[in-house]
Amino acid sequence: MNSANWSSKHQQWQLSIDSKKSGKKSMTCQFLFLCTGYYDYENPLPVSIPGLSSFDGKTVHPQFWPSDLDYADKNIVIVGSGATAVTLLPNLCKTAKSVVMLQRSPSYIISLPQSSAIGRFVRRYFPTIISYYINRALSLFQSRLSFVLFQRFPSWARSTLRGRAASQLPPNYALDPDFAPSYNPWDQRLCISPSGDFYKAIRDGKGSIITSAIDHITSNSIHLVNYPDKILKPDIIITATGLKIQVAGGSLLTINGQNVNPESRFVYRHTLLQDIPNLALFIGHANQSWTLGADTTALYLCRMIKMMRRKGWTTATPKPKDKDMKVLPLLSLSSSYLKNSRQVFPAVSDKKPWQARSWYVYDWIEAMFCGWEDLEFGTGIDKNIEDKKDI
């Protein structure tokens, strides 16, 4: 989708679409749901690494992974320390000669088993549908409990996570600086290592971590700020340095031909945008599975549309009664790429129904039973409004 214009005259969205199969086309809809994710699929986050362009080996960005990349028996350096880097390292180690995760600053990496003893017990002794709901509830409770405890008791959380890391690393492995983040747990997202595969790769000797900024890169080497005498000689450099954030898949949004800037709007009930009719974003959780937020958003929107059909309403537009709301970030984590996103994402406030997401259970209750305060409904086509511009 290239652009979407809300026509007050016709009470509908007019979409301009560029399809790879059928070329450019137009279509209309009454409600527009933006299920586009939150990053730029076409362009990665710009990365500034001195001398990277002079490297003669292969440079790969995970977002555009070559299907024919041959990394067997190659020396690989992954630049980054987030979830992408933590996922890549153990998988690349299966066939690569060596894999180094070169991080400017460390992250918390927690191992989670693929299944638990309680989960296996429930699946064995309960019917399938019942065991599904029990295990789902246990998973939700466990993730919420760990988040609350880590936020309430950060010193204990840091100590616990360091202890768990030490127990999975080779004997006498120094935790500082590679496993000593400067922030508290859940100030940024925790990286998950399924069944501890990340730590296993390090124990096996094929994977390793170096914590340092890059001084410069030559045609065949990486020189480090913290270790001037240590020179890396990679065959492949992977730049896993973050995502470029965008809203609506980069599409231009307008109302009667006038540009709409999502970053200047508040988000209503985690989905609708302030003063824009019939437009919904699908925004997930920062501290739980992203798709849980999509689930509750879908429930809320279905409930709202059914109610509107019963009453004969055709438009729903969020309009805050409080004109002086506090501006807060949509996602409150301190990761660099999310800090930069605050100039792109819409905002939230400290007042209902304009607050950020908290927990899936709360969101589900809100989606199913909340009222319609600060939501203005309309009906019929306004014959007195002329579009300034139609697509």
Secondary structure as GFF3:
##gff-version 3
##sequence-region A 1 391
A	DSSP	beta_strand	3	7	.	.	.	ID=ss1
A	DSSP	beta_strand	12	19	.	.	.	ID=ss2
A	DSSP	beta_strand	23	29	.	.	.	ID=ss3
A	DSSP	beta_strand	32	34	.	.	.	ID=ss4
A	DSSP	three_ten_helix	52	54	.	.	.	ID=ss5
A	DSSP	beta_strand	58	60	.	.	.	ID=ss6
A	DSSP	three_ten_helix	62	64	.	.	.	ID=ss7
A	DSSP	beta_strand	75	79	.	.	.	ID=ss8
A	DSSP	alpha_helix	83	92	.	.	.	ID=ss9
A	DSSP	beta_strand	98	103	.	.	.	ID=ss10
A	DSSP	beta_strand	109	112	.	.	.	ID=ss11
A	DSSP	alpha_helix	117	125	.	.	.	ID=ss12
A	DSSP	alpha_helix	128	152	.	.	.	ID=ss13
A	DSSP	alpha_helix	154	168	.	.	.	ID=ss14
A	DSSP	beta_strand	191	194	.	.	.	ID=ss15
A	DSSP	alpha_helix	197	203	.	.	.	ID=ss16
A	DSSP	beta_strand	207	211	.	.	.	ID=ss17
A	DSSP	beta_strand	214	217	.	.	.	ID=ss18
A	DSSP	beta_strand	222	224	.	.	.	ID=ss19
A	DSSP	beta_strand	231	232	.	.	.	ID=ss20
A	DSSP	beta_strand	236	239	.	.	.	ID=ss21
A	DSSP	three_ten_helix	248	250	.	.	.	ID=ss22
A	DSSP	beta_strand	252	255	.	.	.	ID=ss23
A	DSSP	beta_strand	258	259	.	.	.	ID=ss24
A	DSSP	three_ten_helix	262	264	.	.	.	ID=ss25
A	DSSP	beta_strand	267	268	.	.	.	ID=ss26
A	DSSP	beta_strand	272	273	.	.	.	ID=ss27
A	DSSP	beta_strand	279	281	.	.	.	ID=ss28
A	DSSP	alpha_helix	290	311	.	.	.	ID=ss29
A	DSSP	beta_strand	315	318	.	.	.	ID=ss30
A	DSSP	beta_strand	328	329	.	.	.	ID=ss31
A	DSSP	alpha_helix	336	340	.	.	.	ID=ss32
A	DSSP	three_ten_helix	341	343	.	.	.	ID=ss33
A	DSSP	beta_strand	347	348	.	.	.	ID=ss34
A	DSSP	alpha_helix	360	369	.	.	.	ID=ss35
A	DSSP	beta_strand	375	378	.	.	.	ID=ss36
###
